[in-house]
Amino acid sequence: MKAINRILAGIFSSTRPAFIIYVVVTIAISIQQLLLPGKVMEPGGNVYTEYNNYIIFKQSYFHLIQQMDLYSFYLNEQWDLFKYSPACALSWGLLGYLPDAIGLTLWNLINALVLFAGISQLPHLPLKARVAALLLVLVEMVTSIQNSQSNALMVGLLILAFCLFERDQVFLACLCITFTVFVKIFGLLAFAIAIFYPNKIKTILYTILCFAFFTFIPLVVVPWDQLVFLYQSWWNLLVSDHTISYGLSVMGWLTSWFGFTGDKNIVVLLGLVLLLLPLIRWKHYAEFNFRISVLASILIWTVIFNHKAESPSFIIAMAGVAMWYFSSLRTNLNFALILLAFVFTSLSPTDIFPKFIQREYFDPFAIKAAPCIFIWLKITYDLLFSKLQTHSLRE
C-alpha cells in the first residue's frame, strides 16, 4: 500500500509523468497504426491504411497545390472526403512530404501535446487537479489518435485560447480560436468566452485580422478564381452534410430513449439558446469558476449537439467534463456524474465491455453521449441559478 501511495504521489507531484505517458502512448499508437494491415471498406474495393484520416489530411495539400477540388472523392487514394478549409489543407504542407512513419507520428504527437499543453496550463487549478484532468481524458485521447483525427488538436487549441485570454494575450488567443474555425466550423462558438475579458475592440480587430489571414493564405499556392471555387465547394459540402444521421448526439439520445421524432434544427436551436443564456449573468464574469464553466459547457455542447458526432469526437466533450469537475464543488452528485462519464463515455467503446453489449445496447441507445448530456444540463443549471462555489481551487 505504501508503494502504491508513493507511486501516486510521484504521478501527481508534477505534470512530467503525465507528459511522458502522453508521449509514450502516442508513439505506441502510431507504431500500431503503421503495422496494422490495410482494410477494405466495401466488398471488392480498394485497400486503405489503418490511418486513413491522416492520408486524407496529407493528400489535401497535394490536391490543393495541383488545383484540384479538395471536396471530391479520391477513392484511389483515400476513403471518405476532406471536410476542412483550404487553409487547413495548406498547413499540411509541413507534414505532407514526410514518410508516413514520421508524418503520422508527428501528427499524432501534435494532437496529444497541444491537448496536454492546454490542460496543464489551466490557471487557478491546483497541480493535482490538472494532472487528474490529463489522466481522465487519456482514454478519449487514445480513441481520437487511433483514428488519426484532429479532435485533440481542436480542443487543445480552444483550452489554450482560454488560458491566453486569462493571461491577457489576446492576439494569440484569437489566433488559436480562428484556426479551429478553419478546421471545424463549431470553433466559432468559443469566441463567446471573449465577452469575459476587457479590450473587446482589440479582440474584434485581431479576430478580423486572423480570419483574413487564414482566408487568403492559400493564395500563395492557388490563383484567386480557384480559391473562390474551393470555398464554394466547401460550403456546398457543409450544407449537404446535414443528413438524417443523428450520431451520438442529443437528437440520437432523444430518439432512442424517448422515441422523439421532431425537427433536429429546433433541438439544436433550443440547445444554442440554453448554451448562451447564462451569459446574461454578467455580474459573474469576474468569477473564474463561471468563466471556466462556460468554456466547459461550450466544449460539451459542440459534441452532443453535433448530428455527426462519433466516438473519437468525445475527447472534446470529456475535456470539458474534466474542466468542469476539477473546478467545481465536490458533491456526491458531481462525483456520480463524473463516474458515469468515465465508465459509459470513455470506457464503453473499449474491450472492457463485451461486443454484444456495445452492439445491442450502447450503440443503439447513444449510451456514450448520455453522461455528457446529463453533465451539460447540470452545468447549464449551475450557470443559470447557482453561486458556483468551489472547493478544488484551494490547494
C-alpha positions as CSV (number, residue, x, y, z in Angstrom):
1,M,0.0,0.0,0.0
2,K,2.8,2.4,0.8
3,A,4.4,1.6,-2.5
4,I,1.2,2.5,-4.3
5,N,0.9,5.7,-2.4
6,R,4.5,6.6,-3.3
7,I,3.7,6.0,-7.0
8,L,0.5,8.0,-6.9
9,A,2.4,10.8,-5.1
10,G,5.0,10.8,-7.8
11,I,2.4,10.9,-10.6
12,F,0.6,13.9,-9.1
13,S,3.7,15.8,-7.9
14,S,4.3,17.4,-11.4
15,T,3.0,17.2,-15.0
16,R,6.1,15.4,-16.1
17,P,4.8,11.8,-15.6
18,A,1.6,12.7,-17.5
19,F,3.7,14.2,-20.3
20,I,5.8,11.0,-20.5
21,I,2.6,8.9,-20.6
22,Y,1.1,11.1,-23.4
23,V,4.3,10.8,-25.5
24,V,4.8,7.0,-25.0
25,V,1.2,6.2,-25.6
26,T,1.0,8.3,-28.7
27,I,4.2,6.8,-30.2
28,A,2.9,3.3,-29.4
29,I,-0.4,4.0,-31.1
30,S,1.4,5.4,-34.2
31,I,3.6,2.3,-34.4
32,Q,0.5,0.1,-34.1
33,Q,-1.3,2.1,-36.9
34,L,1.7,1.7,-39.2
35,L,1.9,-2.1,-38.6
36,L,-1.7,-3.0,-38.9
37,P,-2.8,-4.4,-42.3
38,G,-4.9,-2.4,-44.6
39,K,-8.7,-2.6,-44.6
40,V,-11.3,-2.8,-47.3
41,M,-14.3,-0.5,-46.7
42,E,-16.6,-2.3,-49.2
43,P,-16.5,-5.7,-51.0
44,G,-14.1,-5.7,-53.9
45,G,-13.0,-2.1,-53.1
46,N,-9.6,-0.6,-52.6
47,V,-7.4,-1.4,-49.6
48,Y,-6.9,1.6,-47.3
49,T,-4.4,2.1,-44.5
50,E,-5.4,2.0,-40.8
51,Y,-4.6,5.7,-40.6
52,N,-6.9,6.7,-43.4
53,N,-7.7,10.1,-41.9
54,Y,-4.1,11.0,-41.9
55,I,-3.9,10.2,-45.6
56,I,-7.0,12.4,-46.2
57,F,-5.2,15.3,-44.5
58,K,-1.9,14.7,-46.2
59,Q,-3.4,14.3,-49.7
60,S,-5.4,17.5,-49.3
61,Y,-2.2,19.6,-49.5
62,F,-1.2,17.9,-52.8
63,H,-4.8,18.3,-54.2
64,L,-4.6,22.0,-53.2
65,I,-1.3,22.8,-55.0
66,Q,-2.4,20.8,-58.0
67,Q,-5.6,23.0,-58.1
68,M,-8.0,20.1,-57.7
69,D,-11.3,20.1,-55.9
70,L,-10.5,19.4,-52.3
71,Y,-14.0,18.2,-51.6
72,S,-14.4,15.4,-54.2
73,F,-13.9,11.7,-53.6
74,Y,-10.4,10.3,-54.4
75,L,-11.1,6.7,-53.7
76,N,-7.8,5.5,-55.3
77,E,-6.0,7.4,-52.5
78,Q,-8.3,7.6,-49.5
79,W,-11.7,6.6,-48.1
80,D,-14.1,9.5,-47.4
81,L,-14.0,13.2,-48.0
82,F,-11.8,16.1,-46.8
83,K,-14.1,18.4,-45.0
84,Y,-11.9,21.3,-43.8
85,S,-10.8,24.6,-45.2
86,P,-8.3,25.4,-47.9
87,A,-6.1,27.0,-45.2
88,C,-6.1,23.7,-43.3
89,A,-5.1,21.8,-46.4
90,L,-2.2,24.3,-46.9
91,S,-1.0,23.7,-43.4
92,W,-0.5,20.1,-44.3
93,G,2.5,21.0,-46.5
94,L,4.5,20.9,-43.3
95,L,4.0,17.1,-43.0
96,G,2.9,16.1,-46.5
97,Y,6.4,15.4,-47.9
98,L,7.5,13.3,-44.9
99,P,7.3,9.5,-45.0
100,D,4.2,8.2,-43.4
101,A,6.1,6.7,-40.4
102,I,7.4,10.1,-39.5
103,G,4.5,12.3,-40.6
104,L,1.9,10.1,-38.8
105,T,3.8,10.0,-35.6
106,L,4.4,13.8,-35.7
107,W,0.7,14.4,-36.4
108,N,-0.4,12.3,-33.5
109,L,2.2,13.9,-31.2
110,I,0.9,17.4,-32.2
111,N,-2.6,16.4,-31.3
112,A,-1.6,14.9,-27.9
113,L,0.8,17.6,-26.9
114,V,-1.4,20.5,-27.8
115,L,-4.1,18.9,-25.6
116,F,-1.5,18.4,-22.9
117,A,-0.3,22.0,-23.1
118,G,-3.9,23.3,-22.8
119,I,-4.9,21.4,-19.8
120,S,-1.6,21.6,-18.0
121,Q,-1.6,25.4,-18.3
122,L,-5.1,26.0,-16.9
123,P,-4.9,28.9,-14.4
124,H,-6.1,28.8,-10.8
125,L,-6.4,25.0,-10.7
126,P,-4.1,23.1,-8.4
127,L,-1.4,20.9,-9.9
128,K,-3.1,17.7,-8.7
129,A,-6.4,18.8,-10.4
130,R,-4.6,19.5,-13.7
131,V,-2.8,16.2,-13.6
132,A,-6.0,14.4,-12.8
133,A,-7.8,16.1,-15.7
134,L,-5.0,15.0,-18.0
135,L,-5.3,11.4,-16.9
136,L,-9.1,11.5,-17.0
137,V,-9.2,12.4,-20.7
138,L,-6.4,9.9,-21.6
139,V,-8.7,7.2,-22.8
140,E,-10.6,9.5,-25.1
141,M,-7.3,10.9,-26.4
142,V,-6.3,7.4,-27.3
143,T,-9.6,6.8,-29.1
144,S,-9.1,10.0,-31.1
145,I,-5.5,9.3,-32.0
146,Q,-6.2,5.8,-33.0
147,N,-8.4,7.3,-35.7
148,S,-5.7,9.9,-36.7
149,Q,-8.2,12.7,-36.1
150,S,-7.8,16.3,-35.3
151,N,-10.2,16.5,-32.3
152,A,-7.4,16.5,-29.6
153,L,-5.7,19.4,-31.5
154,M,-9.0,21.3,-31.7
155,V,-9.9,21.1,-28.0
156,G,-6.3,21.7,-27.0
157,L,-6.3,25.0,-29.0
158,L,-9.6,26.1,-27.5
159,I,-8.3,25.5,-24.0
160,L,-5.1,27.2,-24.8
161,A,-7.1,30.2,-26.1
162,F,-8.9,30.3,-22.8
163,C,-5.6,30.3,-20.9
164,L,-4.2,33.0,-23.2
165,F,-7.3,35.2,-22.6
166,E,-6.9,34.7,-18.9
167,R,-3.3,36.0,-19.3
168,D,-4.3,38.9,-21.5
169,Q,-2.5,37.5,-24.5
170,V,-5.4,38.5,-26.8
171,F,-3.8,38.1,-30.2
172,L,-2.6,34.5,-29.6
173,A,-6.0,33.6,-28.1
174,C,-7.8,34.9,-31.2
175,L,-5.3,33.1,-33.5
176,C,-5.9,29.8,-31.7
177,I,-9.7,30.0,-31.9
178,T,-9.7,31.3,-35.5
179,F,-7.6,28.4,-36.7
180,T,-10.0,25.9,-35.1
181,V,-12.8,27.6,-37.1
182,F,-10.9,26.8,-40.3
183,V,-10.6,23.2,-39.2
184,K,-14.2,22.7,-37.9
185,I,-16.8,25.5,-38.0
186,F,-18.0,24.9,-34.5
187,G,-14.9,26.6,-33.2
188,L,-16.9,29.9,-33.7
189,L,-18.7,29.2,-30.5
190,A,-15.5,29.6,-28.5
191,F,-15.5,33.3,-29.3
192,A,-18.3,33.6,-26.7
193,I,-15.6,33.5,-24.0
194,A,-14.1,36.7,-25.3
195,I,-17.0,38.6,-23.7
196,F,-15.5,38.0,-20.3
197,Y,-12.4,40.0,-21.0
198,P,-11.5,43.7,-21.5
199,N,-10.1,45.2,-24.7
200,K,-13.0,43.9,-26.8
201,I,-12.2,46.3,-29.6
202,K,-8.7,44.8,-29.7
203,T,-10.2,41.3,-29.7
204,I,-12.5,42.2,-32.7
205,L,-9.7,43.7,-34.7
206,Y,-7.3,40.7,-34.0
207,T,-10.1,38.3,-35.0
208,I,-10.7,40.1,-38.3
209,L,-7.0,40.1,-39.0
210,C,-6.7,36.3,-38.2
211,F,-9.8,35.5,-40.3
212,A,-8.3,37.5,-43.2
213,F,-5.0,35.7,-42.9
214,F,-6.5,32.2,-42.9
215,T,-9.0,33.0,-45.6
216,F,-6.4,34.3,-48.1
217,I,-3.2,32.5,-47.2
218,P,-4.0,29.7,-49.8
219,L,-3.4,32.3,-52.5
220,V,0.3,31.6,-52.1
221,V,-0.3,28.3,-54.0
222,V,-3.6,28.8,-55.9
223,P,-5.0,31.6,-58.0
224,W,-7.9,33.8,-56.9
225,D,-10.6,32.0,-59.0
226,Q,-9.5,28.6,-57.8
227,L,-9.7,29.8,-54.2
228,V,-13.2,31.2,-54.8
229,F,-14.2,27.8,-56.3
230,L,-12.8,25.9,-53.3
231,Y,-14.8,28.0,-50.8
232,Q,-18.0,27.5,-52.8
233,S,-17.3,23.7,-53.0
234,W,-16.5,23.6,-49.2
235,W,-19.8,25.5,-48.5
236,N,-21.8,23.0,-50.7
237,L,-20.2,20.1,-48.8
238,L,-21.1,21.5,-45.4
239,V,-24.7,22.2,-46.4
240,S,-25.2,18.8,-48.0
241,D,-23.6,17.1,-45.0
242,H,-26.7,17.9,-42.9
243,T,-28.0,14.3,-43.3
244,I,-30.7,12.4,-41.4
245,S,-27.9,10.9,-39.2
246,Y,-28.2,11.6,-35.5
247,G,-24.9,10.2,-34.3
248,L,-24.0,10.2,-30.7
249,S,-25.9,13.4,-30.1
250,V,-28.8,14.8,-28.1
251,M,-31.1,14.1,-31.0
252,G,-29.9,10.5,-31.1
253,W,-30.4,10.2,-27.4
254,L,-33.9,11.7,-27.5
255,T,-34.9,9.4,-30.4
256,S,-33.5,6.2,-29.0
257,W,-34.7,6.8,-25.4
258,F,-38.0,8.6,-25.9
259,G,-38.9,8.0,-29.5
260,F,-38.7,11.7,-30.3
261,T,-39.0,12.4,-34.0
262,G,-39.2,16.2,-34.0
263,D,-37.1,18.6,-36.1
264,K,-33.5,18.4,-35.1
265,N,-32.9,22.0,-36.2
266,I,-35.3,23.1,-33.4
267,V,-33.4,20.9,-30.9
268,V,-30.1,22.5,-31.9
269,L,-31.6,26.0,-31.7
270,L,-33.0,25.3,-28.2
271,G,-29.6,23.9,-27.2
272,L,-27.9,27.1,-28.5
273,V,-30.3,29.3,-26.5
274,L,-29.5,27.3,-23.4
275,L,-25.8,27.5,-24.1
276,L,-25.8,31.3,-24.4
277,L,-28.5,32.1,-21.8
278,P,-26.0,32.1,-18.8
279,L,-24.2,35.0,-20.4
280,I,-26.9,37.3,-19.2
281,R,-25.4,36.9,-15.7
282,W,-22.8,39.5,-16.5
283,K,-22.1,40.2,-12.8
284,H,-20.5,36.8,-12.6
285,Y,-18.0,37.4,-15.4
286,A,-15.3,38.3,-12.8
287,E,-15.5,34.8,-11.3
288,F,-13.1,32.3,-12.7
289,N,-15.4,29.4,-11.9
290,F,-18.1,31.0,-14.1
291,R,-15.7,31.5,-17.0
292,I,-14.3,28.0,-17.0
293,S,-17.8,26.5,-16.6
294,V,-18.9,28.4,-19.7
295,L,-15.9,27.0,-21.6
296,A,-16.7,23.5,-20.4
297,S,-20.3,23.9,-21.5
298,I,-19.2,25.1,-25.0
299,L,-16.9,22.1,-25.4
300,I,-19.5,19.6,-24.4
301,W,-22.2,21.3,-26.5
302,T,-20.1,21.2,-29.7
303,V,-20.2,17.4,-29.4
304,I,-23.6,16.5,-28.0
305,F,-25.4,18.8,-30.4
306,N,-23.4,17.6,-33.4
307,H,-25.6,15.2,-35.5
308,K,-22.4,13.7,-36.9
309,A,-20.7,13.1,-33.6
310,E,-18.7,9.9,-33.4
311,S,-16.8,8.2,-30.6
312,P,-13.4,9.9,-31.5
313,S,-15.2,13.3,-31.1
314,F,-15.7,12.8,-27.4
315,I,-12.2,13.9,-26.4
316,I,-13.6,17.4,-26.9
317,A,-16.6,16.7,-24.6
318,M,-14.6,14.9,-22.0
319,A,-12.1,17.7,-21.8
320,G,-15.0,19.9,-20.9
321,V,-16.2,17.4,-18.4
322,A,-12.8,17.3,-16.7
323,M,-12.5,21.1,-16.6
324,W,-16.0,21.3,-15.0
325,Y,-15.4,18.6,-12.4
326,F,-12.0,19.7,-11.2
327,S,-13.0,23.3,-10.9
328,S,-16.4,22.7,-9.2
329,L,-17.6,21.9,-5.7
330,R,-17.1,18.3,-4.8
331,T,-20.6,16.9,-4.2
332,N,-22.0,13.3,-4.4
333,L,-24.0,14.3,-7.5
334,N,-20.9,15.7,-9.3
335,F,-18.9,12.6,-8.4
336,A,-21.7,10.3,-9.6
337,L,-21.8,12.2,-12.9
338,I,-18.1,12.1,-13.5
339,L,-18.0,8.4,-12.7
340,L,-20.8,7.8,-15.2
341,A,-18.9,9.8,-17.8
342,F,-15.7,7.8,-17.2
343,V,-17.4,4.4,-17.4
344,F,-20.0,4.9,-20.0
345,T,-18.5,7.7,-22.2
346,S,-14.8,6.8,-22.1
347,L,-14.8,3.1,-21.4
348,S,-17.9,2.0,-23.2
349,P,-16.2,1.5,-26.7
350,T,-13.3,-0.4,-25.2
351,D,-12.8,-4.1,-24.7
352,I,-13.8,-3.8,-21.1
353,F,-17.4,-4.3,-22.3
354,P,-18.3,-7.3,-24.5
355,K,-19.0,-6.5,-28.1
356,F,-22.6,-7.8,-27.9
357,I,-23.3,-5.2,-25.1
358,Q,-21.9,-2.5,-27.2
359,R,-23.8,-3.6,-30.3
360,E,-27.1,-4.3,-28.7
361,Y,-27.3,-1.6,-26.0
362,F,-24.6,1.0,-26.1
363,D,-24.7,1.9,-29.8
364,P,-28.5,1.9,-30.4
365,F,-29.2,3.9,-27.2
366,A,-26.4,6.5,-27.6
367,I,-25.0,5.5,-24.2
368,K,-21.7,7.1,-24.8
369,A,-23.4,10.5,-25.2
370,A,-25.8,10.2,-22.2
371,P,-23.5,11.1,-19.3
372,C,-22.2,14.2,-21.2
373,I,-25.7,15.3,-21.8
374,F,-26.6,15.0,-18.1
375,I,-23.4,16.9,-17.2
376,W,-24.1,19.6,-19.7
377,L,-27.6,20.1,-18.2
378,K,-26.1,20.2,-14.7
379,I,-23.5,22.8,-15.8
380,T,-26.3,24.9,-17.5
381,Y,-28.4,24.8,-14.4
382,D,-25.5,25.8,-12.2
383,L,-24.5,28.7,-14.6
384,L,-28.1,30.0,-14.5
385,F,-29.0,29.5,-10.9
386,S,-26.2,28.6,-8.5
387,K,-23.3,30.6,-7.0
388,L,-20.8,28.1,-8.5
389,Q,-19.0,27.6,-5.2
390,T,-15.7,25.8,-5.4
391,H,-13.6,23.5,-3.3
392,S,-11.0,22.3,-5.7
393,L,-9.4,25.7,-6.4
394,R,-7.8,25.6,-2.9
395,E,-4.5,23.7,-2.7
